[in-house]
Amino acid sequence: MGDPAGFPHCPVERHCRQGLMNACLETGDLAPCLPYFKKLARLDKAGADALSTSQPPADEAGRTRRVEVK
């Protein structure tokens, strides 16, 4: 969740949906990042990045291709 809670900066924190108590309720600890929420944030970031481009990615034939998140 960033600096206010004392957590380290995360490259996808702008897209994170994890609340302050999610980690505490799930693990009993105020862990900075739960894997489930990190994956959701990466998917949200990939979607936002794909939408922010002026043209969707295309293959050699000019067809729009899928953006895969790893």
Residue pairs with C-beta under 8 A, 6 or more apart in sequence:
1 7
1 13
1 16
1 18
1 20
1 32
2 9
2 10
2 13
3 9
5 20
5 30
5 32
7 32
7 33
8 32
10 16
10 32
10 33
10 38
10 41
12 38
12 41
12 42
12 44
12 45
13 41
14 45
15 40
15 41
15 42
15 44
15 45
15 48
16 33
16 37
16 38
16 40
16 41
17 37
17 40
17 41
17 44
18 33
18 34
18 37
18 41
20 30
22 34
22 37
23 29
23 30
23 31
23 32
23 33
23 34
24 30
26 34
27 34
42 69
43 69
46 67
46 69
49 67
50 56
50 57
50 67
56 64
56 65
57 64
57 65
57 67
58 64
58 65
59 65
